[in-house]
Amino acid sequence: MPIMNGQELATRLSALRPSMPVLFISGYPGKYGPPSLDQNPQVDYLAKPFSVDILLEKVKAHLE
């Protein structure tokens, strides 16, 4: 994103809607999530590569 990164966007949106779930998806393999993962249970992380089934599980878990 040219104006801000994903973490900045999530921070701004969380200020407007604190209960909104956030799912970060990394373009890089590995488990290097954003630092806010430990601070907010509504924030989750998914590292590539992943299957469609895993993506659907994460989304479903946060929508319940």
N, C-alpha and C positions, 0 to 999 in steps of 0.2 A: 504494500500500500504506500503510495507516495507521501502522504501527509503524516501518518502515524503508524506505529507497529501494532500488532494484534493485542499486545498487553495493554497499551495505552487505550485502544478502543474498548477493551473489556473493562478497564477501570472507569472510563467515562460512562459506559452503559450500566455498569453496576451501581453507579451513583444515582442513576435515574430509576433503575429497577433492581434493588438489592437481591431479590429472590430469583432473578433470571439465571438459569444455568449457562455456563460457558464451557465450550469444548474446544481446546486448542489442538490443532493438528499440525504436526511438524513436517516440513518438507525434507528433513534430514533424518536418516535412520538413527536409532538409538533412543535412550530415555532421558533426554535433556529437556525437561519441561520448564515452563516459566516459574519464577520464584513464588508467585502467588498461590501455587497449588496447596501449600501447607496452611495457608491463612484462610481459605474459603472452601467449604465443602461443596459449594455450587460450581467450583472450577475443576475441570478434569482435563486430561491430556491423552492424546492418541498419537503414537509415533508411526510413521510410514516404515515399511509397508504394512498394510492391514487389509483384511478382507471386508467385503460388504457386510457380512454377518456380524463382525466385531463392531463395525461402525453403527449398525442398527441396534446392537445391544447397548452401546454407550448412550445413544440418543434416547432409546426407550427408558433406560435407567434414570436419566435426568428429567424425563417428562412425567414420570410417575409420582 
